[in-house]
Amino acid sequence: MGRRLFACFGRCSSSSSKKGVHANGKTDGTVVEAAAPAAGDGPVLVELFSSQGCATSPAAELLLSRLGRGDFQLDMPVIVLAYHVDYWDYMGWKDPYGSSLSTVRQKAYVEALRLDTMFTPQVVVQGRAQCVANDEDTLLSTITGAPRFPAPSFQANFQRPTSESLQVTLTGALRSKVDHNGVNVMVALYENGLVNDCPAGENKGKVLSNDFVVRKLEKLCTVKDISAKKTVSGTATFTLWDGFNSDKCALAVFVQSSSHQIIGSQKFELPNDL
């Protein structure tokens, strides 16, 4: 898409689990289980598309950080994921977390939701509705009005095959029936507490704070024609970045239909000894 279609907006009215080898030579894995809410009471997935090169994105980042911390005391759990796009990098500051894959993901939503333009900061809720991310009232009303689905009942087995990689094996039920159109089970590894000085671009001179930044996104598996109770299993392997700190990271799993709608999500904290 050409640059004329970009905008920077402000506030508007199957595999089995096995033991792996740790970098320290251990051969055990760490299993984490997340309790699943009652049927239909699973989390709402909120996806932010942002850039350090967009002047209005920092305010949205702070708003979404508050949302993810639970500051708004909503009646439903929320999972926040922040994707940093790369199409503002030409403006004088290259976003250190920017990715062409994030831009591709946003473009898929633009097409699925039949929008005219790609813009930052944008929020997509449950893959079904979108709004300008720094409009607090609209953001909260979009979240509270979103449909909810059962959370998957995955258990996670974490391993470090090498010092440069993290492997997670997930086993459990999706808790939603899947027809012949199929769904993708996606796994996002995200990082909190990122702080950067911005010496150039539209945010020149600012200290930028980012949470829930998706550092890696992998497809666990694709499934079709299964019941809500059928067990699904798969393994995702992430290549880690310099400075990876498991204490600052967490994992989100979400089930996405062929029309890009979310039909279930679940969150895992990483083990302390990973």
N, C-alpha and C positions, 0 to 999 in steps of 0.2 A: 504494500500500500504506500502511496506517495505521502510526503510530509504534510500535504494540504489536508489530509484526512486525520491528522493527529491534533489533539487539543489538550491543554493543561488547564483544568477547571478549578475555580474556587467554590465557595459556598453558593448554592443556587437556591431560588425559592423552590497348577496343582502338583506339589512335591512334599515328601515327608521330612520331618525335623531330624537332624543328626548333629552330633557333636562337632565343634570346630576347633581350630587351633588359635589360641590367643597370641598376641604379640609377645607376651611374657612367657610363652611356652606351655601354658595351661591348655587343657583340652576339654574343658567343661563349657557349657552354655548357661546363660542366665535367662530364666523363664519369668515373664511378667504377665499377669492376668489383670484385665480391666473389667470391672463389674459393668454389666449391660443394664441400661434403664429398662423399664417396662415397655411393652410393645407400643410403638407410636410415639414414645417419649424420648427418642434419641436426640443427639445434638443437632443444631443448625450449623451448616458449614458456611462460613463467611470468607470469601476470597477477595483480597485487596490487590489491585494492580497499581503499582506506584513506581516512582523513580526519584533518586536524589537529584536528578537534573530538572525536575519540575518544581516550580516555586510554591505551588499549593499542596504538594505531597507531604511535607513535614507535618502540617496540621492534621492531615488525615492519618498519618502514622501514629501520632500521639493519641488520637481518638480511638483507633483500633487497638492500641496497646491497653488503653483503659478498658475497652470492651473485653479483651482477652483476659484481663485481670479480674473481671467480674464487678467493676465499679458501678455498673448500671443496674445490678440486682434484677436481672430479667428472670422471667418464670421458666426459662428453658436454658439448658447448657448450650454454649456456643464454642465452636472450634474456629479459630482465626488462622488463616494462612496468607502471607504477604509475598506476592510475586513481583520482583523488580524487573521491569522491561528495559530494553536497550535502545529504544528509538529516540530518546532524548540525549543520548551520549554525544551527539554532534554539537550540543549547545555550550560546550566548554568544560564540561565535567563528566567523566566516564564513571557511571555508577559502579562501585566495586562489586555489587551483588547483582548487577544487571545481566540478563540472559536472553538470548534470542528465543530459547524455548519458552520463556515466560511470555514473550511477545506473541509467539505462535498460539499459546494457550488463550491469551486474551482475544486474539483474532478469531479463534474458534467460537468464543462466546459472542463476539460481535455478530458473527454470521448466524449463530443459533438463535439469538435474541432479535435478529433483524434490525440491528442498529445502523446508523449512517456513518459512524466514526469511531475510532479508537481514541480514548482519552485517559488521562491520569488526573487525579486519583479516582479510580472507579472501584466499586464493590459489586460483586456478584454473589447473591444469596441463594444457596441450594441449587445453583445452576439455572434458576428460573426467573429471577428478577434482578435488576441492577439499579444503582443510583450513584450520584456523586458522593464520594467517600467522606468528605468533610462536612456534609450536611447532617448534623447529629439527629435531628428529629426524623428526617426521612429514613436515615439508616436504621434507627431503632424500630420505626413502624414497619419497615420492610422485613426486618428480622422477626418481629412478633407476629407478622402476618404470614410467614412462610410455612409451608406444609412440613410436617415432621414424620420421621420414619423410625422403625426400630434400629437401634445400634447393632452392628455385627457383634458376635460373641467370640471374637478372636482371642487366643492366647498368643503371646509373642515370645519367641526364643531368640535372644541376642547373642551374637558371637563376633569375635574379632579374628578372622582368618589370618590377617596380616596387620601390621601397624598402620597401613594406609587404607584399610577397608573395614566396613561394618556390614554384617550380614544379619538379616532378621527373617525368621521363618514364622509365618502366621498360620494358625489352624483354628477353624471354627465355622460357624454358620453365618450366612449373610442376614438371616432373619427376615428376608423379603423374597418373595417368589420372583424368579427370573424367567422370562419367556424366550422365544426363539430369536428375538432381536439381540439378546445378550447384554452383558455389562462388563466394564473393566473395573478391576479392583486396583486402586492406585495407593501408593505409599509415599508420603512426603516426609522428608527429614528437614526439620526447621530449627532455626537458632534464635535465641533471645539475647537481649542486652548488648546489642551492637551499637557502638558509638564512634562516629567519625567526624573529623574536621573537614569542612568543605571549602577549599581555597579558591574555587573557580565556579563559573556557571551561575545559574539563576539563584542559587542558595549560597553564594560566595560569602565567606566570613561566618557562616553558621556552624554550630555543632549539631550534627544530625543523630537522632536516636531511632533505632529500628528494632522491632520485636517481631517474632513469628515469621522471620524471613526464610522462605523455602530455599534451602541450599541444594537439595537433590530431590528429584521426583522420579519414581520408577513405577512401572506397571507390574503388579504382583502376578496377575493372571487375568484371563478372559473366560467367562463362564456363560453358558446358555442352557435353557430348559432345565432348571433345577428348582426343587422345592425350597421353602424358607428354612427348613431344618437340616438340609443336606450339608455335610461337612465339606469345606473347601480348604485347601492347603496350598501354600506357595512360598517361595523364598525370593527376597529382594536383596541385592548386594549394592552397597553405596561406596563409591570411591571418595575418601575423605579429603578435606582441604587442610592446608597448613593452619595450625592453631586450633584444630578441632578440640572442643572441650565438651564432654558428654554432660557436664553439669548445666550447660547453657542450652542444651538441645532436647528435642522431644520428637515424637513420631505421630503423624496423623494418617489414618487409613480411611479412605472413602470409596464408595461404590458409585460409579457414574454410568448412566445409560448411554446408548448410541446417540441420543439427542442432547447429550451433555447435562442431563438433569441428575442431581444427587439423590440417591435413594437410601442412604445410610452412611454414617461416619462414626469413628471411634478414635480415641487418643491414648497414647502411651507415653509415660515418662521413661527416660532411659535409666538403666540400672546405675547405681552410684559407683560400682566397681568396674564399669565397662572400660 
